[in-house]
Amino acid sequence: MDDKQKQELKSKIWRVSESLRGNIRTEEFRVYFLGLTFYLFISLKLERYADELLRGEGVRFRDIEDLNEEGNNYIEDIQEVALHELGYFCRPSELFHKVAQASTTDDYIAELLDGTLREIEYRSLGHIFDGVFTSIDFYSPKLGKTTRERNRVIASILIALNDFNIQDDQNISWGDFYEYLINMFAGAAGNRGGEFYTPKSISKLVAKLVTIGGDDIQSIYDPACGSASMLLNVASETNNSDVKLYGQEINFETYNLARMNIISHGIPQADFDLAHGDSLEDPTHLDQKFDVVVSNPPFSSSWSPSPLHFRDERFARYGKLAPKNKADFAFIQHMLGQLKDDGLMVSIVSHGV
């Protein structure tokens, strides 16, 4: 698949997502569409991996029956290896295309899909997928007032994605593809899109600046990582394919999106550590220092400038705290506190900071 075909595919999927959205707000529909696109990605990746293991056996993974002894023997063997190598596993009945096919006739597709994704989460090794699909509420009235309406929307998304027949052997860069969709949803959301995505041009500029002369970058940290796109852009500018990515995100839906984005880029579980929470009030990586720190923290957000913060080395040495309704400088202090003495840092802040 050449660049023109990839662009056509991206544009086609975006047009489909717009046509399916109907009366659902863009930021709400984004959770469903990106979540199910991620499910498609991990399903295709697992199926391709399983078929490689089955080469020479005269059987394809998708055709294995779960309910007979021979099928279960295959499944158990593949699961053991896949969990070790990929960190997750889908049974043949849990593959995306099987669920999409079922959605054409199953009146309980919401229950089937919800149960399938919870099983994949629960089964993942090292909790890599813990809660990653939790933000997707298939029973939400935002999808429709009745069960039938909600099932229709869910089935429409599944069928549309399944009809594209995307395969790994088409040489698609899943990370690039997934970030394209994130970018499109951010643009459609207007100003609110900035809450989870920094425009590509700005993110790339930050990445170029912070990696100047940095030939030995081992770790990158973003305390307000959004969809993790800036972390990934910085990583792509380093000369280290094993660079470690660290981040924290306060919004749970965006935190899940960040994990999906990083996994879609093929980053191994051992090479990233993302946390959900408030990096100013409850930092997860406080005991660590990083080679590179970057961020586009929320402009003029609120925080609690309690005098207790003066016990924290991030703020104590300055003798001043950022005002209650403008935490911008608090983020800068936090970032400096997590930076190695010889590290590099770039932050995007609003006018006047």
PyMOL commands that set and color helices and strands:
alter all, ss='L'
color gray80, all
select helices_A, chain A and resi 3-21+26-53+61-63+69-85+92-94+96-102+109-123+125-127+141-143+147-163+168-170+174-188+190-195+200-210+229-237+252-264+269-271+307-311+313-316+328-337
alter helices_A, ss='H'
color red, helices_A
select strands_A, chain A and resi 219-222+244-249+272-276+290-295+339-347
alter strands_A, ss='S'
color yellow, strands_A
deselect
rebuild
show_as cartoon
